[in-house]
Amino acid sequence: MNKVGLLISFGLIGAGLLWFLIRAIRGQEVERRIIFVFIGLAVAVPILFNITFSEKASPIVEAVYDKIENLSSGSKILISYDYGPSMAPEVEPMSNAFLRHSLAKGHKVYIMGLWATGQSLAGAAIENIVKKEFPEKVNGVDYVNLGYKAGNQGVLNVIITDIRKMYLTDVAGVNLDSMPIMKNVKSLRDMDLLISVGGGLPGVKEWVQFAGDPGHIPMAGGSAAVSAPLLYPYWPTQLVGLLGGIKGAAEYESELVRNYPRFAKMPQPGVKMMGPQTLAHLVIMAFIVIGNISYFIIRRRQG
Amino acid sequence: MSGSRPWGKIILFSSIALFVISWLIKAGVLSSTGGVTDISVRDAFFVTLAAFLTLAILSFLYKDNPYYKFAEHLFVGVSAAYWMCVGFWSTFVGNFIPRVSSTLSGFFGVPFKEFNVFYLIPLILGVMLLMRLSSKTGWIARWPLAFIVGTTAGLNLIRYLRSDFVNQVSNTFVPLLVEWKGIGPFFSGFSLSASGQFTLSLTNWVIFVGTFCGLVYFFFSKEHKGFYGGASRLGIWVLMVTFGASFGYTVMGRVSLLVGRLTFLFQDWLGLIS
């Protein structure tokens, strides 16, 4: 960890918070734009100094990791890219970690998306991760990108009985029947694990409702933080495990690096983002305390 | 208003000048190496454009302005067009054409499956939806819309009933004393670890009491007094904790997006971090 950077960050944040506290005690208001700038600094400084903290996988994250790890090599894992660029900073580290882990374990990876934007993001992941880090893996043999189909949960309702009713070709127009990876794969029920990465609609919830539960197929999820609290009740019976927000991604990345040292040099955006994330949370917690102090002081003066 | 116009023009021309300078620096045109860089002129343009659009969106934090409006409208337009194009190629060409015409399948380069008359139904419904564009025949669009609403409601009703009601009720039936073998073994093997007997039992108690009290709070047929009132108050606490967790997660999500954008500006655009 960059100690100088951490010291500068804490110094800057501490001085700023002291200024806010003094104004609060005096009963003076703070212009909202100053608060925006302060939050921006609290996030920017840790990024510039590359401040990171160590992460340890929580049971709900570890459960997903163990599931992929304990499946026998050659198992079929479907990863659905159900997100767009606006959500990517938060959930892309998850899908990248799932992809790396699955391929490193020798599983067959089926990629698809219920979001149109997911198709191109999956394509980018194949270009940047699969082709660069796993050059020995062959398209159509070890992995396939099925692409996007319109219809939201309706798509799941169809492919749970027959994938080829929706997908005749992969995203590049290659006939699925000509691919070795698609042999003995008729429907989602032939998959050993389904993973949905997203945070909107359709997303993990729809996958649980329309695929995991009715098909009795093991299901894991990676969700944007906003929708994660709604998905926790599905764990552990309806979801094998869940990665909630960037914290979940960071925990998964650290678990992956701990067990696969070859990934230590790979980008770990989840772990990197947790530094600024932690300091920003400290600032917001301090704001809540200062806001309450200000509230009680003003009430006492008025009363 | 007339006084602000010159400033508006100055800011506009300054922005354009900054954009061009940034693009040229990014592309390496202005560097001493004479344009030798690891990024092409085209990529440099797109990185610079993305950076300026990010700054345009962030400028809304100061106040609403034309740059923000431009970036917002561009985003909406590009998103709509992108979804339509991908939808056309993946669904119309990928699913519909192979089931209705071998000639068109050959034209688009997709494998012809077999002619299926049922695939003409969504085509007809789709055309009926487009009737909405006309004021005279707009009423026809109500029929396919009714079909969509009815089908979605029917599908969701069954799935929600199963996953979010029956299975959720079932998930609440948890053992309150996990792997209970008596008080002696409980204390002899006492552990505070996440997988320990005490922690698992405590977790199940929280689920049981939390669900029960949460439901009591929403039961209004009996006055909330005595034991019932206590359970109801605990139910409110459970709800407050839930809202707090949701707020915390929302903050985490928004900060993550800000970190993502700032990392892009510092790394891809300015090259300040590796």
HADDOCK unambig.tbl for C-alpha pairs under 7 A between the chains (distance, minus, plus):
assign (segid A and resid 33 and name CA) (segid B and resid 61 and name CA) 6.97 0.50 0.50
assign (segid A and resid 33 and name CA) (segid B and resid 62 and name CA) 6.47 0.50 0.50
assign (segid A and resid 43 and name CA) (segid B and resid 259 and name CA) 6.55 0.50 0.50
assign (segid A and resid 44 and name CA) (segid B and resid 262 and name CA) 6.72 0.50 0.50
assign (segid A and resid 47 and name CA) (segid B and resid 263 and name CA) 6.94 0.50 0.50
assign (segid A and resid 48 and name CA) (segid B and resid 273 and name CA) 6.53 0.50 0.50
assign (segid A and resid 89 and name CA) (segid B and resid 256 and name CA) 6.71 0.50 0.50
assign (segid A and resid 89 and name CA) (segid B and resid 257 and name CA) 5.98 0.50 0.50
assign (segid A and resid 89 and name CA) (segid B and resid 260 and name CA) 5.10 0.50 0.50
assign (segid A and resid 90 and name CA) (segid B and resid 256 and name CA) 5.86 0.50 0.50
assign (segid A and resid 90 and name CA) (segid B and resid 257 and name CA) 6.62 0.50 0.50
assign (segid A and resid 116 and name CA) (segid B and resid 83 and name CA) 5.87 0.50 0.50
assign (segid A and resid 116 and name CA) (segid B and resid 86 and name CA) 6.26 0.50 0.50
assign (segid A and resid 148 and name CA) (segid B and resid 90 and name CA) 6.50 0.50 0.50
assign (segid A and resid 149 and name CA) (segid B and resid 90 and name CA) 5.89 0.50 0.50
assign (segid A and resid 149 and name CA) (segid B and resid 91 and name CA) 5.97 0.50 0.50
assign (segid A and resid 150 and name CA) (segid B and resid 87 and name CA) 6.19 0.50 0.50
assign (segid A and resid 150 and name CA) (segid B and resid 91 and name CA) 6.37 0.50 0.50
assign (segid A and resid 166 and name CA) (segid B and resid 95 and name CA) 6.49 0.50 0.50
assign (segid A and resid 173 and name CA) (segid B and resid 110 and name CA) 6.36 0.50 0.50
assign (segid A and resid 175 and name CA) (segid B and resid 111 and name CA) 6.83 0.50 0.50
assign (segid A and resid 209 and name CA) (segid B and resid 159 and name CA) 5.38 0.50 0.50
assign (segid A and resid 209 and name CA) (segid B and resid 160 and name CA) 6.73 0.50 0.50
assign (segid A and resid 209 and name CA) (segid B and resid 163 and name CA) 5.55 0.50 0.50
assign (segid A and resid 210 and name CA) (segid B and resid 159 and name CA) 6.51 0.50 0.50
assign (segid A and resid 213 and name CA) (segid B and resid 163 and name CA) 6.63 0.50 0.50
assign (segid A and resid 224 and name CA) (segid B and resid 253 and name CA) 6.58 0.50 0.50
assign (segid A and resid 225 and name CA) (segid B and resid 249 and name CA) 5.01 0.50 0.50
assign (segid A and resid 225 and name CA) (segid B and resid 250 and name CA) 6.04 0.50 0.50
assign (segid A and resid 225 and name CA) (segid B and resid 252 and name CA) 6.49 0.50 0.50
assign (segid A and resid 225 and name CA) (segid B and resid 253 and name CA) 4.98 0.50 0.50
assign (segid A and resid 226 and name CA) (segid B and resid 246 and name CA) 6.99 0.50 0.50
assign (segid A and resid 226 and name CA) (segid B and resid 249 and name CA) 5.64 0.50 0.50
assign (segid A and resid 226 and name CA) (segid B and resid 250 and name CA) 4.69 0.50 0.50
assign (segid A and resid 226 and name CA) (segid B and resid 253 and name CA) 6.00 0.50 0.50
assign (segid A and resid 229 and name CA) (segid B and resid 246 and name CA) 6.01 0.50 0.50
assign (segid A and resid 245 and name CA) (segid B and resid 253 and name CA) 6.44 0.50 0.50
assign (segid A and resid 246 and name CA) (segid B and resid 256 and name CA) 6.88 0.50 0.50
assign (segid A and resid 273 and name CA) (segid B and resid 259 and name CA) 6.64 0.50 0.50
assign (segid A and resid 277 and name CA) (segid B and resid 252 and name CA) 6.95 0.50 0.50
assign (segid A and resid 277 and name CA) (segid B and resid 255 and name CA) 6.39 0.50 0.50
assign (segid A and resid 277 and name CA) (segid B and resid 256 and name CA) 6.82 0.50 0.50
